[in-house]
Amino acid sequence: MPADEVGKLYPVAKAVLTPLFRAGWRFRLEGLENVPASGGAILCPNHTSVLDSFFVPALLPRRVSYVGKAEYMDDWKTRRLFPALGMIPIDREGGDAGERALATAQRLLEQGQLFGIYPEGTRSRDGRLYRGHTGPARLALRTGAPIIPIGITGARDVMPPDAKLPRLRLPVTIRFGSPIEVDRYRERANDRLVLRQIIDEVMYEIRELSGQEYVDEYANKKKRTEPVPVADAASNGHGAAAAVNGPGPGPTPVAVPARLAPPEADDAADRDSSAFVESTKPRSSADALRSSVRRSPV
């Protein structure tokens, strides 16, 4: 899809949706100064509601283009509408289609636009924060654009999974974190450990902004949908990890990354305890995910 075809109806949609959203919900924006006033940047929010893709663009003063499921292009009702509103269809199975979508995103960033992408790859069905894919890191290394982590709370209460209509007048908080610069890694753009290091740092910052429980697994539609309260998981030491591993003596820690890991295609086979990984473990942002969340959800 040519870059100039993306977002043709964006000004019209923003003019209509922004006042409607502000009338419908109580929004609180924090850290808006972390979004650059000009130039390209990659917005990386958590994703717990279908409304995430509408709330962030509607409330930001700058135009934002997002990636979306390629399945939307199969439906006549959304085939033209969503790309016109700024959505770039991406094939989540990867391959050439996914690369073409990222190439379009690269052109938008090089033109100085804001580009949004969910590092989890899909919506979290149970409200927890899942392991990030490396697409945002690849884009940042290709373009030099900073990554802005975003934590959204309250959107899932507005429209939970499988809800037909949103609930009105609920509070929604959107927190924009400090930009993550990748210039120091530009010479190692093809290093899988660098890609994992960058995205782990992004997920750490998102967790701090959203207060979500972190799960060291990739999100998919088969995840259970009931929410796991962060406070309960932290207080009794059980939760998701206990459900998977079974009960045991003493507290069971929440599942978090134990070390730097390669991209998604290399999961179990390459997650070894090499000397290099062990030696860099203390400096890894993934290791920092072991610590408790500093910010409680709103």
C-alpha positions as CSV (number, residue, x, y, z in Angstrom):
1,M,0.0,0.0,0.0
2,P,1.5,3.4,-1.0
3,A,2.2,5.6,2.0
4,D,0.2,8.4,0.6
5,E,-3.0,6.2,0.5
6,V,-2.8,5.8,4.3
7,G,-5.0,8.1,6.4
8,K,-6.9,10.0,3.7
9,L,-10.0,10.4,6.0
10,Y,-7.9,10.9,9.2
11,P,-8.7,14.7,9.6
12,V,-12.4,14.0,9.2
13,A,-12.4,11.1,11.6
14,K,-10.5,13.0,14.2
15,A,-12.7,16.1,14.0
16,V,-15.8,13.8,14.6
17,L,-14.4,11.3,17.1
18,T,-12.3,13.5,19.5
19,P,-15.3,15.6,20.8
20,L,-17.4,12.5,21.0
21,F,-14.8,10.6,23.0
22,R,-14.2,13.5,25.4
23,A,-17.9,13.7,26.0
24,G,-18.3,9.9,26.5
25,W,-15.4,9.2,28.9
26,R,-13.2,10.9,31.5
27,F,-9.7,10.9,30.0
28,R,-6.5,11.7,31.9
29,L,-3.3,12.1,29.9
30,E,0.1,12.0,31.6
31,G,3.5,12.6,30.1
32,L,2.2,14.1,26.9
33,E,5.4,16.2,26.7
34,N,7.2,12.9,25.9
35,V,5.6,12.8,22.5
36,P,7.8,14.9,20.1
37,A,6.1,17.9,18.6
38,S,7.6,17.0,15.2
39,G,9.6,14.2,13.6
40,G,9.0,10.5,13.5
41,A,8.4,8.4,16.6
42,I,7.1,4.9,17.3
43,L,4.2,4.7,19.7
44,C,4.1,1.4,21.6
45,P,1.0,1.0,23.8
46,N,-0.3,-2.0,25.7
47,H,-3.4,-3.5,24.1
48,T,-6.3,-4.7,26.2
49,S,-9.3,-3.2,24.3
50,V,-10.4,-2.7,20.7
51,L,-10.8,1.0,21.6
52,D,-7.0,1.5,22.2
53,S,-6.5,2.2,18.5
54,F,-9.1,5.0,18.6
55,F,-8.4,6.6,22.0
56,V,-4.7,7.4,21.5
57,P,-5.0,8.9,18.0
58,A,-8.1,10.8,18.9
59,L,-6.5,12.5,21.9
60,L,-3.0,13.2,20.5
61,P,-2.6,16.6,18.6
62,R,-0.5,14.9,15.9
63,R,-1.7,12.4,13.3
64,V,-1.0,8.7,14.1
65,S,-0.9,5.7,11.8
66,Y,-1.4,2.2,13.2
67,V,-0.9,-1.3,12.0
68,G,-4.0,-3.6,12.0
69,K,-5.0,-7.1,11.3
70,A,-4.9,-8.0,7.6
71,E,-8.3,-9.8,8.1
72,Y,-9.9,-6.3,8.0
73,M,-9.0,-6.2,4.3
74,D,-11.3,-9.2,3.7
75,D,-14.4,-7.4,4.9
76,W,-16.1,-4.9,2.5
77,K,-17.1,-2.7,5.4
78,T,-13.6,-2.1,6.6
79,R,-11.4,-2.8,3.5
80,R,-11.3,0.9,2.5
81,L,-12.4,2.6,5.7
82,F,-9.6,1.4,8.1
83,P,-6.6,2.2,5.8
84,A,-8.2,5.6,5.0
85,L,-8.3,6.3,8.8
86,G,-4.6,5.5,9.1
87,M,-4.5,1.7,9.5
88,I,-1.7,-0.3,7.8
89,P,-2.8,-3.9,7.4
90,I,-0.2,-6.4,8.6
91,D,-0.2,-10.2,8.2
92,R,0.4,-11.6,11.7
93,E,1.7,-14.8,10.2
94,G,4.8,-12.9,9.1
95,G,6.5,-13.4,5.8
96,D,6.5,-11.0,2.9
97,A,3.2,-9.3,3.8
98,G,4.4,-8.4,7.2
99,E,7.6,-7.0,5.8
100,R,5.7,-4.9,3.3
101,A,3.6,-3.4,6.1
102,L,6.8,-2.6,8.1
103,A,8.3,-1.0,4.9
104,T,5.3,1.3,4.7
105,A,5.7,2.1,8.3
106,Q,9.3,2.9,7.7
107,R,8.4,5.4,5.0
108,L,5.9,7.1,7.2
109,L,8.5,7.4,10.0
110,E,11.1,8.8,7.6
111,Q,8.5,11.4,6.5
112,G,8.4,12.5,10.1
113,Q,5.1,11.0,11.1
114,L,4.0,9.1,14.3
115,F,3.5,5.4,13.9
116,G,1.7,3.1,16.4
117,I,2.3,-0.6,16.8
118,Y,1.4,-3.0,19.6
119,P,4.5,-4.8,20.7
120,E,2.4,-7.7,22.0
121,G,1.1,-8.3,18.5
122,T,-2.5,-8.8,19.5
123,R,-5.0,-7.8,22.2
124,S,-4.5,-9.3,25.6
125,R,-7.7,-11.2,26.4
126,D,-7.1,-11.4,30.2
127,G,-5.7,-8.0,30.8
128,R,-2.1,-9.1,31.5
129,L,0.9,-7.8,29.7
130,Y,2.6,-10.3,27.4
131,R,6.0,-10.7,25.8
132,G,6.9,-8.2,23.1
133,H,7.7,-9.0,19.5
134,T,10.7,-7.3,18.0
135,G,9.0,-5.4,15.1
136,P,9.1,-2.0,16.9
137,A,12.8,-2.5,17.7
138,R,13.5,-3.3,14.0
139,L,11.7,-0.2,12.9
140,A,13.6,1.9,15.4
141,L,16.9,0.6,14.3
142,R,16.1,1.1,10.6
143,T,14.9,4.7,11.0
144,G,16.5,6.0,14.2
145,A,13.1,7.0,15.5
146,P,12.6,6.9,19.3
147,I,10.2,4.5,20.8
148,I,7.5,6.0,23.1
149,P,6.1,3.4,25.6
150,I,2.5,4.0,26.5
151,G,0.4,2.5,29.3
152,I,-3.4,2.6,28.9
153,T,-5.6,1.8,31.9
154,G,-9.4,1.8,32.0
155,A,-10.0,1.0,28.3
156,R,-10.6,-2.7,29.1
157,D,-13.3,-1.6,31.6
158,V,-14.9,0.5,28.9
159,M,-15.1,-2.3,26.4
160,P,-14.1,-5.8,27.7
161,P,-13.4,-8.7,25.3
162,D,-16.5,-9.8,23.4
163,A,-18.6,-6.8,24.5
164,K,-20.9,-5.5,21.9
165,L,-21.0,-1.9,23.0
166,P,-18.8,0.3,25.2
167,R,-19.7,1.5,28.7
168,L,-19.8,5.3,29.0
169,R,-18.5,7.8,31.5
170,L,-15.7,5.6,32.9
171,P,-12.2,6.9,33.5
172,V,-9.4,6.2,31.1
173,T,-5.8,7.1,31.8
174,I,-3.1,7.2,29.1
175,R,0.5,7.5,30.3
176,F,3.3,8.4,27.8
177,G,6.7,7.3,29.0
178,S,10.1,8.8,28.3
179,P,11.4,8.1,24.7
180,I,13.7,5.1,24.3
181,E,16.5,6.0,22.0
182,V,18.3,3.2,20.0
183,D,21.2,5.2,18.4
184,R,23.7,3.3,20.5
185,Y,22.6,0.0,18.8
186,R,22.5,1.2,15.2
187,E,25.6,-0.7,14.3
188,R,24.1,-3.9,15.6
189,A,20.7,-3.7,13.8
190,N,20.8,-7.5,12.9
191,D,21.8,-8.7,16.3
192,R,19.0,-10.8,17.7
193,L,20.1,-10.1,21.3
194,V,20.0,-6.4,20.7
195,L,16.5,-6.6,19.3
196,R,15.4,-8.6,22.3
197,Q,17.2,-6.2,24.7
198,I,15.4,-3.2,23.2
199,I,11.9,-4.7,23.2
200,D,12.4,-6.0,26.8
201,E,13.2,-2.4,27.8
202,V,10.0,-1.2,26.1
203,M,7.9,-3.9,27.8
204,Y,9.4,-3.0,31.2
205,E,8.5,0.6,30.7
206,I,4.9,-0.3,29.6
207,R,4.5,-2.4,32.7
208,E,5.6,0.4,34.9
209,L,3.1,2.8,33.2
210,S,0.2,0.4,33.2
211,G,0.7,-1.6,36.4
212,Q,-0.1,-4.8,34.6
213,E,1.1,-8.3,35.6
214,Y,3.8,-9.4,33.1
215,V,3.7,-12.8,31.5
216,D,6.8,-14.2,29.6
217,E,4.7,-15.7,26.8
218,Y,3.4,-14.4,23.5
219,A,-0.3,-13.4,23.6
220,N,-2.8,-15.3,21.5
221,K,-6.6,-15.7,21.3
222,K,-6.6,-18.8,23.4
223,K,-5.6,-17.0,26.6
224,R,-8.2,-17.0,29.3
225,T,-10.3,-13.8,29.5
226,E,-10.8,-13.3,33.2
227,P,-8.6,-10.5,34.6
228,V,-5.8,-11.2,37.1
229,P,-5.7,-8.4,39.7
230,V,-2.2,-7.1,40.1
231,A,-2.5,-6.5,43.8
232,D,-3.7,-10.1,44.5
233,A,-0.9,-11.7,42.4
234,A,1.7,-9.6,44.2
235,S,0.3,-10.2,47.7
236,N,0.0,-14.0,47.7
237,G,2.8,-14.9,45.3
238,H,0.5,-17.0,43.2
239,G,-1.6,-16.2,40.1
240,A,-0.7,-17.1,36.5
241,A,2.5,-18.9,37.4
242,A,0.8,-21.0,40.0
243,A,-2.0,-21.9,37.5
244,V,0.6,-23.1,35.0
245,N,3.2,-24.7,37.3
246,G,0.9,-26.0,40.0
247,P,1.1,-25.3,43.8
248,G,4.4,-25.6,45.5
249,P,6.0,-24.8,48.9
250,G,6.2,-21.1,49.5
251,P,5.4,-18.2,47.2
252,T,5.3,-18.8,43.5
253,P,6.8,-15.8,41.6
254,V,4.9,-14.3,38.7
255,A,6.2,-15.5,35.4
256,V,8.8,-13.0,34.0
257,P,11.7,-13.2,31.5
258,A,14.7,-15.0,33.1
259,R,17.1,-13.7,30.6
260,L,17.5,-12.1,27.2
261,A,15.8,-14.3,24.6
262,P,16.0,-14.4,20.8
263,P,13.0,-13.3,18.6
264,E,9.8,-15.2,18.6
265,A,10.7,-17.9,16.1
266,D,13.5,-19.2,18.2
267,D,11.7,-19.8,21.5
268,A,12.7,-23.0,23.3
269,A,15.6,-24.2,21.3
270,D,17.7,-21.1,21.7
271,R,16.9,-20.1,25.3
272,D,19.9,-21.7,26.8
273,S,22.2,-20.6,29.6
274,S,25.2,-19.5,27.5
275,A,28.1,-17.7,29.2
276,F,27.3,-14.5,27.2
277,V,23.7,-14.4,28.3
278,E,24.6,-15.1,31.9
279,S,27.3,-12.4,31.9
280,T,24.9,-9.8,30.5
281,K,21.9,-10.8,32.6
282,P,22.3,-8.1,35.4
283,R,22.3,-5.4,32.7
284,S,19.2,-6.7,31.0
285,S,15.9,-4.8,31.2
286,A,14.2,-8.3,31.1
287,D,15.9,-9.0,34.4
288,A,14.4,-5.8,35.8
289,L,10.9,-7.2,35.1
290,R,11.4,-9.4,38.2
291,S,10.9,-6.4,40.4
292,S,7.5,-5.3,41.7
293,V,5.5,-2.7,39.8
294,R,6.1,0.8,41.2
295,R,2.8,2.2,39.9
296,S,-0.6,0.8,40.8
297,P,-3.3,0.8,38.1
298,V,-6.0,3.5,38.2
